[in-house]
Amino acid sequence: MLSKNDQKGSENVPPCRACMTIRLFLMGVASIALIALISPSSAALLKGAEPLSLAIFFVGFVACIAFIKAGFELTAARRKPR
């Protein structure tokens, strides 16, 4: 772990992919728990769903977000002057 003196001289480095993945997972779990606590009727909608169908839906949703993000990055790279 870096000390405060080491961090002052270095640039702002974004967190690694593993750290970001863990953060997203924890935020997802926390949001599901929060929805279940705030609105139990919303969580009751998922009772009939099978885990496999939920997993496929979740992976498909994340894939759509990844494609949209890639599209934004591609257009930003094309607009960037060389």
N, C-alpha and C positions, 0 to 999 in steps of 0.2 A: 504494500500500500504506500502511496506517495505521501510525504509529509506536506505541510502547508507551504513550506519554503520551496519544495520541488514544483508544486502546482502553480506558484506565482509566475515562474519563468516560462512555463510551457504554454502552448496555445490551447484553446478550448477544443478538446478531442471528444467527439461524440462517443457514446457507449457502444460496446461491441454488439454484434447481432444476437448473441446468446442472451445478453443482459436485456436487450429490447424485447426479445421473445418471452423471456420470463416475466418482464413487466406487463406485457400485453396479456399473458395468460392470467396473471394475478388480478389485473383489472377486470378481465372477463368473469373470473370466478366471483370477485367482489360484487360486480354489477348484478350477476344472477342471484347472489344471496340477498342483495339489497332489494331487488324486484320481488323476490319471494317474501321478504319481510314487509315491504310496503304494500304490495298488492297480491295477496295470496290467490285471488281469482285468476290473475295473469299466469301465475305458476301452475295453476290447475290445468291450464290448456295443454301443457306439456306432458301430463300424466299418461295419455294414451299413445304417445309417440314412442317408437322403439329407439334404443340408443344408436343403432346403425343409421337410421334415417336422420336422426339429429346430427350425427357426425358428418354424414354426407352433405347435409344442408350447411353446416358450419364450414366445412372445407370449401364448398362451392362459393359461399359468401366471401370467404377470405381470398379465394382465387379471383373473384370479380374485383375486389378492392385492389389486389396486386396488379391486375391488368389496367385498371384505371390509373393507378399510380405510375405504372410504366409508361402509359400514354402521356401523362403530364410531364414526366421526366424527358421523354423523347421530344415533345414539342418545345420544352424549355431548352434542350440541347440544340435544336435546330435554329431557334431564334437567337441564341447566343452568338455574338459576333466573334469571328475567328481572328 
